[in-house]
Amino acid sequence: MAGVALPAAATVIAEVPPEPRWLAIGDSLTQGFSVQCPTQNWVHRVMRARGLPVWNLGVGGLKIEPEVVRWALDARRWDLVTIALGSNHAWSESDADEVAARAVALADLALAGGHGRVLWLLPPYKPCEDGKGPADFAGVPLDRAAGERAGRVRATLRAALAGHAPRLELSDDLGVRDHRYYPDGLHPFAIGFARYAERVLAALG
């Protein structure tokens, strides 16, 4: 670091961040892909509202990949684990067909860690489910077929994870059902994330 001047009497103190107690596993919606400032993402809004330091493990494009997130689940005992995965299985039939087995494997892994609370947030609404929004996102078609698969993925997850209750809590679609909140067809802008955060807070109780 260069170009920083400090007065002679100044004292530099290292800031120690609080230990994270919440592990947020997810895809680009958890990452906060479309907001101008990461602190406006739903994860960080919930963190501030609950005073719950978070480790945001949102990875753009991530599908339900138990081995990719095993290390984070094994790192410590988390007071809260949220899993917001499944959306990226809606873009092809072959991916949609794999949802149930992958979800059960990840749920088993998460519940084996002795964490305080594990909550799976089902994939939120996408405008293509109503035949609205852009025709594609980065070359991926956002058509009626994708919308149908999105709904099917949500239903598959609901059925596949039902047997893990009550240890695994399941939260249904919390997305705002208004295509105007999703300028690129998938990711809400800041006000959309604010509305989503409010619904996550209500689900957490």
Kinemage of the C-alpha trace (Angstrom):
@kinemage 1
@onewidth
@group {chain A} dominant
@subgroup {mainchain}
@vectorlist {calphas} color= white
{ca met a 1} P 0.000 0.000 0.000
{ca ala a 2} L 1.389 3.385 -0.999
{ca gly a 3} L 0.307 6.980 -0.931
{ca val a 4} L -1.157 6.929 2.574
{ca ala a 5} L 0.054 9.650 4.950
{ca leu a 6} L -0.560 9.555 8.701
{ca pro a 7} L -0.028 12.373 11.216
{ca ala a 8} L 2.911 11.804 13.543
{ca ala a 9} L 0.625 11.258 16.527
{ca ala a 10} L -1.681 8.822 14.721
{ca thr a 11} L -2.127 5.248 15.899
{ca val a 12} L -3.018 2.473 13.487
{ca ile a 13} L -5.083 -0.300 15.021
{ca ala a 14} L -5.986 -3.500 13.221
{ca glu a 15} L -9.739 -4.045 12.962
{ca val a 16} L -10.689 -7.585 13.914
{ca pro a 17} L -13.969 -8.579 12.259
{ca pro a 18} L -16.480 -10.537 14.333
{ca glu a 19} L -16.458 -14.282 14.000
{ca pro a 20} L -19.096 -15.368 11.473
{ca arg a 21} L -21.951 -17.406 12.918
{ca trp a 22} L -24.048 -17.810 9.772
{ca leu a 23} L -22.987 -19.691 6.635
{ca ala a 24} L -24.942 -18.552 3.566
{ca ile a 25} L -24.542 -21.093 0.756
{ca gly a 26} L -25.973 -20.121 -2.604
{ca asp a 27} L -25.533 -19.028 -6.191
{ca ser a 28} L -25.461 -15.554 -7.777
{ca leu a 29} L -28.564 -14.489 -5.851
{ca thr a 30} L -26.680 -15.071 -2.598
{ca gln a 31} L -23.539 -13.557 -4.075
{ca gly a 32} L -25.446 -10.354 -4.887
{ca phe a 33} L -24.618 -10.419 -8.585
{ca ser a 34} L -26.691 -7.456 -9.724
{ca val a 35} L -26.532 -4.905 -6.898
{ca gln a 36} L -24.169 -1.956 -7.197
{ca cys a 37} L -22.928 -2.428 -3.613
{ca pro a 38} L -22.546 -5.868 -1.974
{ca thr a 39} L -23.927 -4.512 1.306
{ca gln a 40} L -27.320 -4.093 -0.384
{ca asn a 41} L -27.638 -7.803 -1.110
{ca trp a 42} L -30.279 -9.739 0.838
{ca val a 43} L -27.614 -11.618 2.811
{ca his a 44} L -26.059 -8.482 4.226
{ca arg a 45} L -29.413 -6.847 4.861
{ca val a 46} L -30.423 -9.868 6.950
{ca met a 47} L -27.035 -9.850 8.683
{ca arg a 48} L -27.494 -6.246 9.776
{ca ala a 49} L -31.106 -6.743 10.843
{ca arg a 50} L -30.302 -9.806 12.952
{ca gly a 51} L -26.825 -8.817 14.131
{ca leu a 52} L -25.616 -12.152 12.763
{ca pro a 53} L -22.109 -12.027 11.236
{ca val a 54} L -22.156 -13.970 7.981
{ca trp a 55} L -19.770 -15.874 5.765
{ca asn a 56} L -21.268 -15.365 2.317
{ca leu a 57} L -20.506 -18.400 0.164
{ca gly a 58} L -22.552 -17.272 -2.824
{ca val a 59} L -20.978 -18.447 -6.089
{ca gly a 60} L -22.396 -17.341 -9.432
{ca gly a 61} L -23.663 -20.266 -11.515
{ca leu a 62} L -23.381 -22.802 -8.696
{ca lys a 63} L -25.674 -25.825 -8.863
{ca ile a 64} L -26.341 -28.188 -5.966
{ca glu a 65} L -22.789 -29.493 -5.476
{ca pro a 66} L -22.307 -31.067 -2.022
{ca glu a 67} L -18.558 -31.597 -2.404
{ca val a 68} L -17.963 -27.975 -3.410
{ca val a 69} L -19.302 -26.684 -0.085
{ca arg a 70} L -18.286 -29.554 2.225
{ca trp a 71} L -15.192 -27.714 3.439
{ca ala a 72} L -17.263 -24.742 4.623
{ca leu a 73} L -19.786 -26.934 6.432
{ca asp a 74} L -16.914 -28.786 8.115
{ca ala a 75} L -15.025 -25.603 9.054
{ca arg a 76} L -16.969 -25.030 12.276
{ca arg a 77} L -20.359 -25.393 13.917
{ca trp a 78} L -22.576 -22.638 12.516
{ca asp a 79} L -25.484 -21.132 14.434
{ca leu a 80} L -27.327 -20.863 11.103
{ca val a 81} L -26.819 -22.433 7.690
{ca thr a 82} L -28.937 -21.246 4.784
{ca ile a 83} L -28.876 -23.100 1.477
{ca ala a 84} L -30.266 -21.173 -1.495
{ca leu a 85} L -29.505 -23.491 -4.398
{ca gly a 86} L -31.456 -25.089 -7.216
{ca ser a 87} L -32.131 -22.223 -9.607
{ca asn a 88} L -29.298 -23.152 -11.968
{ca his a 89} L -30.772 -26.592 -12.564
{ca ala a 90} L -33.618 -25.010 -14.528
{ca trp a 91} L -31.587 -24.269 -17.649
{ca ser a 92} L -31.519 -27.813 -19.067
{ca glu a 93} L -33.514 -31.025 -18.764
{ca ser a 94} L -30.475 -33.060 -17.735
{ca asp a 95} L -29.687 -30.685 -14.858
{ca ala a 96} L -33.323 -30.627 -13.733
{ca asp a 97} L -33.318 -34.432 -13.592
{ca glu a 98} L -30.417 -34.423 -11.088
{ca val a 99} L -31.986 -32.140 -8.501
{ca ala a 100} L -33.492 -34.676 -6.094
{ca ala a 101} L -30.406 -36.826 -5.548
{ca arg a 102} L -28.071 -33.859 -5.215
{ca ala a 103} L -30.392 -32.074 -2.787
{ca val a 104} L -30.701 -35.111 -0.523
{ca ala a 105} L -26.910 -35.513 -0.465
{ca leu a 106} L -26.386 -31.857 0.470
{ca ala a 107} L -29.125 -31.934 3.106
{ca asp a 108} L -27.569 -35.027 4.671
{ca leu a 109} L -24.174 -33.332 4.704
{ca ala a 110} L -25.509 -30.130 6.266
{ca leu a 111} L -27.468 -31.948 8.956
{ca ala a 112} L -24.483 -34.118 9.897
{ca gly a 113} L -22.504 -31.097 11.079
{ca gly a 114} L -24.402 -30.422 14.296
{ca his a 115} L -25.250 -26.888 13.211
{ca gly a 116} L -27.760 -24.872 15.164
{ca arg a 117} L -30.311 -24.344 12.398
{ca val a 118} L -30.389 -25.367 8.732
{ca leu a 119} L -32.790 -23.620 6.358
{ca trp a 120} L -33.176 -24.366 2.634
{ca leu a 121} L -34.554 -21.436 0.666
{ca leu a 122} L -36.301 -22.795 -2.414
{ca pro a 123} L -35.416 -21.139 -5.741
{ca pro a 124} L -37.244 -17.818 -6.039
{ca tyr a 125} L -39.574 -16.629 -8.784
{ca lys a 126} L -38.266 -15.959 -12.275
{ca pro a 127} L -40.173 -13.794 -14.779
{ca cys a 128} L -39.927 -16.509 -17.461
{ca glu a 129} L -42.389 -18.532 -15.360
{ca asp a 130} L -45.007 -15.984 -16.437
{ca gly a 131} L -43.650 -15.608 -19.959
{ca lys a 132} L -42.142 -12.224 -19.128
{ca gly a 133} L -38.716 -10.661 -18.971
{ca pro a 134} L -35.766 -10.808 -21.403
{ca ala a 135} L -35.526 -13.669 -23.877
{ca asp a 136} L -32.176 -14.829 -22.515
{ca phe a 137} L -29.454 -14.217 -19.951
{ca ala a 138} L -25.876 -14.436 -21.247
{ca gly a 139} L -27.073 -16.693 -24.046
{ca val a 140} L -29.155 -18.972 -21.793
{ca pro a 141} L -32.785 -18.988 -23.009
{ca leu a 142} L -35.306 -17.605 -20.536
{ca asp a 143} L -38.346 -18.996 -22.299
{ca arg a 144} L -41.494 -20.805 -21.245
{ca ala a 145} L -39.602 -24.103 -21.112
{ca ala a 146} L -37.099 -22.638 -18.645
{ca gly a 147} L -39.968 -21.232 -16.603
{ca glu a 148} L -41.655 -24.618 -16.507
{ca arg a 149} L -38.431 -26.286 -15.397
{ca ala a 150} L -37.975 -23.637 -12.676
{ca gly a 151} L -41.339 -24.557 -11.221
{ca arg a 152} L -40.575 -28.261 -11.554
{ca val a 153} L -37.219 -27.866 -9.793
{ca arg a 154} L -38.961 -26.082 -6.934
{ca ala a 155} L -41.546 -28.869 -6.629
{ca thr a 156} L -38.860 -31.555 -6.823
{ca leu a 157} L -36.880 -29.950 -4.027
{ca arg a 158} L -39.977 -29.618 -1.889
{ca ala a 159} L -40.745 -33.320 -2.264
{ca ala a 160} L -37.152 -34.562 -1.971
{ca leu a 161} L -36.409 -32.591 1.206
{ca ala a 162} L -39.713 -33.196 2.996
{ca gly a 163} L -38.318 -36.253 4.749
{ca his a 164} L -35.578 -34.166 6.406
{ca ala a 165} L -38.068 -32.110 8.408
{ca pro a 166} L -38.087 -30.827 11.078
{ca arg a 167} L -34.287 -30.761 11.343
{ca leu a 168} L -34.107 -29.174 7.917
{ca glu a 169} L -36.451 -26.224 7.565
{ca leu a 170} L -37.833 -25.522 4.125
{ca ser a 171} L -38.848 -22.047 3.008
{ca asp a 172} L -40.967 -21.744 -0.118
{ca asp a 173} L -40.457 -19.248 -2.944
{ca leu a 174} L -39.750 -15.863 -1.333
{ca gly a 175} L -39.212 -13.940 -4.570
{ca val a 176} L -41.309 -10.908 -5.453
{ca arg a 177} L -43.665 -11.995 -8.243
{ca asp a 178} L -43.260 -8.907 -10.394
{ca his a 179} L -41.052 -9.040 -13.492
{ca arg a 180} L -40.160 -5.361 -13.103
{ca tyr a 181} L -37.913 -6.243 -10.150
{ca tyr a 182} L -35.659 -8.393 -12.397
{ca pro a 183} L -34.089 -6.236 -15.120
{ca asp a 184} L -31.962 -9.085 -16.527
{ca gly a 185} L -34.659 -11.724 -16.073
{ca leu a 186} L -33.029 -13.446 -13.084
{ca his a 187} L -31.464 -11.082 -10.566
{ca pro a 188} L -33.396 -8.398 -8.671
{ca phe a 189} L -31.977 -4.928 -8.316
{ca ala a 190} L -31.414 -3.416 -4.867
{ca ile a 191} L -35.068 -2.787 -3.996
{ca gly a 192} L -35.893 -6.348 -5.048
{ca phe a 193} L -33.214 -7.686 -2.718
{ca ala a 194} L -34.630 -5.495 0.042
{ca arg a 195} L -38.077 -7.089 -0.410
{ca tyr a 196} L -36.496 -10.549 -0.511
{ca ala a 197} L -34.552 -9.822 2.693
{ca glu a 198} L -37.784 -8.865 4.434
{ca arg a 199} L -39.274 -12.229 3.497
{ca val a 200} L -36.186 -14.136 4.632
{ca leu a 201} L -36.352 -12.336 7.982
{ca ala a 202} L -39.990 -13.358 8.330
{ca ala a 203} L -39.068 -16.972 7.505
{ca leu a 204} L -36.346 -16.925 10.168
{ca gly a 205} L -38.908 -15.718 12.725
